[in-house]
Amino acid sequence: MLYLMLLIILIVISFSFVILVGAPYLPSFSYQIEIALSLLELKPGDTVLDLGCGDGKFLRIAAKQGLKVIGYEINPILYLVSWLSTRRYGDNVKVIFGNYWSKTLPPAEAIFVFLLPKFMTKLDAKISKYQYRPVKLVTFAFKVPIRKFIKSKDNVFLYQY
Ligand SMILES: C[S@@+](CC[C@H](N)C(=O)[O-])C[C@H]1O[C@@H](n2cnc3c(N)ncnc32)[C@H](O)[C@@H]1O
């Protein structure tokens, strides 16, 4: 009984505290990820980062297209789900546990995010300082304030930094 209670508490904490540092878990639909990838126009072998990779859906779809993908996830349960569900893609998919705000992002051609509006200005500041620019950013659902997107389709917005 005690273990069950502890497990429930762990699950509740894992899924709720995240709203302090980013968007809560809400997976994109596959077709929205396909749109994001088509806007990005990447070549096989290019690298794309998913900041807050949830259950790893974006990672799996991008890896199937021949891309290298690195996902960041702060929720330990979702980190495990992402990690386990992407093992079959070997070195083409890496899942990193932790808070992406405090990480130095590795070289990549593109970055994907599904974030809340209140974090978009902070995201803009982080990508503006990203040391491997030029980089493309695709955001799902919410725009980056004060920055003009270069293309958009069905609520997916493409930016160039
Ligand atoms: C809206 S979901 C998007 C999931 C996935 N990218 C997709 O589109 O299907 C946001 C995810 O980001 C994770 N997250 C939020 N803030 C984070 C942070 N600061 N560092 C790492 N992961 C974070 C959440 O746990 C959640 O799984």
Ligand as a Chemical Component Dictionary entry (heavy atoms), coordinates in Angstrom:
data_LIG
# 
_chem_comp.id                   LIG 
_chem_comp.type                 NON-POLYMER 
_chem_comp.pdbx_formal_charge   0 
_chem_comp.three_letter_code    LIG 
# 
loop_
_chem_comp_atom.comp_id 
_chem_comp_atom.atom_id 
_chem_comp_atom.alt_atom_id 
_chem_comp_atom.type_symbol 
_chem_comp_atom.charge 
_chem_comp_atom.model_Cartn_x 
_chem_comp_atom.model_Cartn_y 
_chem_comp_atom.model_Cartn_z 
_chem_comp_atom.pdbx_ordinal 
LIG C1  C1  C 0  3.438  19.873 -24.752 1  
LIG S1  S1  S 1  4.493  18.448 -24.406 2  
LIG C2  C2  C 0  5.197  18.191 -26.017 3  
LIG C3  C3  C 0  5.689  16.765 -26.229 4  
LIG C4  C4  C 0  6.288  16.503 -27.612 5  
LIG N1  N1  N 0  7.309  17.482 -27.961 6  
LIG C5  C5  C 0  5.216  16.515 -28.665 7  
LIG O1  O1  O 0  5.096  17.528 -29.368 8  
LIG O2  O2  O -1 4.478  15.510 -28.777 9  
LIG C6  C6  C 0  5.836  19.256 -23.521 10 
LIG C7  C7  C 0  6.807  18.284 -22.888 11 
LIG O3  O3  O 0  7.933  19.033 -22.438 12 
LIG C8  C8  C 0  8.343  18.545 -21.165 13 
LIG N2  N2  N 0  9.014  19.684 -20.514 14 
LIG C9  C9  C 0  8.433  20.825 -20.082 15 
LIG N3  N3  N 0  9.355  21.681 -19.605 16 
LIG C10 C10 C 0  10.548 21.067 -19.742 17 
LIG C11 C11 C 0  11.882 21.466 -19.441 18 
LIG N4  N4  N 0  12.142 22.674 -18.912 19 
LIG N5  N5  N 0  12.894 20.614 -19.731 20 
LIG C12 C12 C 0  12.622 19.386 -20.287 21 
LIG N6  N6  N 0  11.368 18.956 -20.598 22 
LIG C13 C13 C 0  10.343 19.787 -20.332 23 
LIG C14 C14 C 0  7.046  18.098 -20.503 24 
LIG O4  O4  O 0  7.295  17.139 -19.481 25 
LIG C15 C15 C 0  6.272  17.526 -21.685 26 
LIG O5  O5  O 0  6.511  16.162 -21.848 27 
# 
loop_
_chem_comp_bond.comp_id 
_chem_comp_bond.atom_id_1 
_chem_comp_bond.atom_id_2 
_chem_comp_bond.value_order 
_chem_comp_bond.pdbx_ordinal 
LIG C1  S1  SING 1  
LIG S1  C2  SING 2  
LIG S1  C6  SING 3  
LIG C2  C3  SING 4  
LIG C3  C4  SING 5  
LIG C4  N1  SING 6  
LIG C4  C5  SING 7  
LIG C5  O1  DOUB 8  
LIG C5  O2  SING 9  
LIG C6  C7  SING 10 
LIG C7  O3  SING 11 
LIG C7  C15 SING 12 
LIG O3  C8  SING 13 
LIG C8  N2  SING 14 
LIG C8  C14 SING 15 
LIG N2  C9  SING 16 
LIG N2  C13 SING 17 
LIG C9  N3  DOUB 18 
LIG N3  C10 SING 19 
LIG C10 C11 SING 20 
LIG C10 C13 DOUB 21 
LIG C11 N4  SING 22 
LIG C11 N5  DOUB 23 
LIG N5  C12 SING 24 
LIG C12 N6  DOUB 25 
LIG N6  C13 SING 26 
LIG C14 O4  SING 27 
LIG C14 C15 SING 28 
LIG C15 O5  SING 29 
# 
